[in-house]
């Protein structure tokens, strides 16, 4: 039996996709379900851009890689990925058929948290639907730019929160469970 807990533990970031298209109805359904999260003051500050054009995704992938390479000295956390960024065949969207970009309205103080919960719901809903998904951190530089937001018709008072790719995984079956690093939990109970 697949419980919710099993699904959480089974979910993985998918970085290999088939060419199979995802129906617009499916994409809309995932988004419509993903927004059922709590939001600060019930502002529901999300806005979505959906790209299914592979040539456009390739253009943004190349732009993001070039941007990271030009700022490598300023971005020590990205230096470990320099080889990937220099590879002309490497696509930061892993040739996924769908890219959903989530922007948050900055007039809502909690927009980053609210939209991050929507992004995580997308990841879980994709898993539940038999699809793969991955939050693409490498795309943050390009989709956060005012120029790109203008291309998408996204107002200035929205900022990028999460680019998420979705598609049919190239590999099927359960992956091995990944362990969790040790962490600390502090409990405070006045009764003890």
C-alpha positions as CSV (number, residue, x, y, z in Angstrom):
1,X,0.0,0.0,0.0
2,X,1.3,3.4,-0.9
3,X,0.7,5.8,2.0
4,X,1.4,9.5,1.9
5,X,4.5,8.9,4.0
6,X,5.7,6.3,1.5
7,X,5.3,8.8,-1.3
8,X,7.3,11.5,0.6
9,X,10.1,9.1,1.1
10,X,9.9,7.8,-2.5
11,X,9.9,11.2,-4.2
12,X,13.2,12.1,-6.0
13,X,14.4,14.9,-8.1
14,X,14.0,13.6,-11.7
15,X,16.8,14.6,-14.1
16,X,16.0,12.3,-17.0
17,X,12.8,12.5,-19.1
18,X,11.2,10.8,-22.1
19,X,10.0,12.9,-25.0
20,X,6.4,12.2,-24.1
21,X,4.3,15.4,-23.9
22,X,2.3,16.3,-20.8
23,X,-1.3,17.4,-21.7
24,X,-2.2,21.0,-20.9
25,X,-5.1,19.6,-18.9
26,X,-2.7,17.7,-16.7
27,X,-0.5,20.7,-16.2
28,X,-3.5,22.9,-15.2
29,X,-4.7,20.2,-12.9
30,X,-1.4,19.9,-11.1
31,X,-1.2,23.7,-10.7
32,X,-4.9,23.9,-9.5
33,X,-4.2,21.3,-6.9
34,X,-0.8,22.6,-5.8
35,X,-2.2,26.0,-4.7
36,X,-4.2,24.4,-1.9
37,X,-1.6,25.4,0.7
38,X,-1.9,27.8,3.6
39,X,-0.7,31.3,2.8
40,X,0.1,34.3,5.0
41,X,-3.0,36.4,5.6
42,X,-4.6,34.2,2.9
43,X,-2.9,36.4,0.2
44,X,-2.3,33.5,-2.2
45,X,0.5,35.5,-3.8
46,X,1.4,33.1,-6.6
47,X,1.6,33.6,-10.3
48,X,2.7,31.0,-12.9
49,X,4.5,30.9,-16.2
50,X,4.3,27.6,-18.1
51,X,6.8,26.8,-20.9
52,X,6.4,23.7,-23.1
53,X,8.5,25.0,-26.0
54,X,11.8,23.0,-26.1
55,X,13.6,25.7,-28.1
56,X,12.6,28.4,-25.7
57,X,13.8,26.2,-22.7
58,X,17.1,25.6,-24.5
59,X,17.5,29.4,-25.0
60,X,16.9,30.0,-21.3
61,X,19.2,27.2,-20.4
62,X,22.0,28.6,-22.4
63,X,21.4,32.1,-21.1
64,X,21.5,30.8,-17.5
65,X,24.7,28.9,-18.0
66,X,26.4,31.8,-19.7
67,X,25.3,34.1,-16.8
68,X,26.6,31.7,-14.2
69,X,29.9,31.4,-16.0
70,X,30.3,35.2,-16.3
71,X,29.8,35.5,-12.5
72,X,31.7,32.5,-11.3
73,X,34.1,34.5,-9.2
74,X,31.2,36.1,-7.4
75,X,29.4,32.8,-6.9
76,X,31.7,30.3,-5.1
77,X,28.8,27.9,-4.6
78,X,28.5,27.5,-8.4
79,X,32.2,26.9,-9.0
80,X,31.7,23.1,-8.5
81,X,29.4,23.1,-11.5
82,X,31.7,25.0,-13.9
83,X,32.3,21.9,-16.1
84,X,28.5,21.4,-16.5
85,X,28.0,25.1,-17.4
86,X,30.7,24.9,-20.1
87,X,29.2,21.8,-21.7
88,X,27.2,22.9,-24.7
89,X,25.1,19.7,-24.5
90,X,24.1,20.2,-20.9
91,X,20.6,21.5,-20.5
92,X,19.7,22.8,-17.1
93,X,16.1,21.7,-17.7
94,X,17.2,18.1,-18.6
95,X,15.0,18.2,-21.7
96,X,11.8,18.0,-19.6
97,X,8.7,18.7,-21.6
98,X,7.2,21.2,-19.1
99,X,8.7,24.1,-17.1
100,X,6.5,25.8,-14.5
101,X,7.9,29.0,-13.1
102,X,6.4,30.2,-9.8
103,X,6.5,33.9,-9.0
104,X,5.4,35.5,-5.7
105,X,3.8,38.9,-5.1
106,X,6.3,40.9,-3.0
107,X,3.4,42.9,-1.5
108,X,2.7,39.7,0.5
109,X,5.4,39.5,3.2
110,X,5.3,35.7,3.2
111,X,5.3,35.2,-0.6
112,X,8.6,33.1,-0.6
113,X,7.2,30.6,2.0
114,X,3.8,30.5,0.4
115,X,5.1,29.9,-3.1
116,X,7.7,27.4,-1.9
117,X,4.8,25.3,-0.4
118,X,3.1,25.4,-3.8
119,X,6.3,24.2,-5.5
120,X,6.7,21.3,-3.0
121,X,3.0,20.4,-3.6
122,X,3.8,20.3,-7.4
123,X,6.7,17.9,-6.7
124,X,4.5,15.6,-4.6
125,X,1.5,15.8,-7.1
126,X,3.9,14.9,-9.9
127,X,5.1,11.9,-8.0
128,X,1.5,10.9,-7.2
129,X,0.7,11.2,-10.9
130,X,3.6,9.0,-12.0
131,X,5.5,12.0,-13.4
132,X,9.0,13.2,-12.5
133,X,9.8,16.7,-11.3
134,X,12.7,18.8,-10.1
135,X,13.2,22.3,-8.7
136,X,15.8,23.9,-11.0
137,X,18.0,26.2,-8.9
138,X,20.3,26.8,-11.8
139,X,17.5,28.8,-13.5
140,X,17.1,31.3,-10.7
141,X,19.5,33.8,-12.1
142,X,17.8,34.1,-15.5
143,X,14.1,34.0,-14.4
144,X,14.7,36.5,-11.6
145,X,15.8,39.1,-14.1
146,X,13.6,42.1,-14.9
147,X,14.2,41.5,-18.6
148,X,12.9,37.9,-18.5
149,X,10.0,38.9,-16.3
150,X,9.0,41.5,-18.8
151,X,9.1,38.9,-21.6
152,X,6.7,36.8,-19.6
153,X,4.4,39.7,-18.7
154,X,5.1,39.3,-15.0
155,X,4.6,42.5,-13.1
156,X,7.6,44.2,-11.3
157,X,6.2,43.5,-7.9
158,X,6.6,39.7,-8.4
159,X,9.8,37.9,-7.8
160,X,11.0,34.5,-8.8
161,X,10.5,31.7,-6.2
162,X,10.7,28.4,-8.0
163,X,11.3,27.0,-11.5
164,X,10.0,23.4,-11.6
165,X,10.3,20.9,-14.4
166,X,7.8,18.1,-14.9
167,X,7.6,15.2,-17.3
168,X,7.5,11.4,-17.8
169,X,10.6,9.9,-16.1
170,X,13.0,8.1,-18.5
171,X,13.6,5.4,-15.8
172,X,10.8,3.8,-13.9
173,X,10.6,1.9,-10.6
174,X,11.4,2.8,-7.1
175,X,14.7,4.3,-6.4
176,X,16.8,3.4,-3.4
177,X,16.0,5.3,-0.2
178,X,18.3,8.2,0.4
179,X,19.4,8.6,4.0
180,X,18.9,11.8,6.0
181,X,21.8,13.5,7.7
182,X,21.6,13.7,11.4
183,X,19.8,16.8,12.8
184,X,18.9,18.2,16.1
185,X,15.5,18.6,17.6
186,X,15.1,20.5,20.8
187,X,12.0,20.0,22.8
188,X,10.9,22.3,25.6
189,X,8.2,21.0,27.9
190,X,7.4,22.9,31.1
191,X,6.0,19.7,32.6
192,X,9.3,18.0,32.7
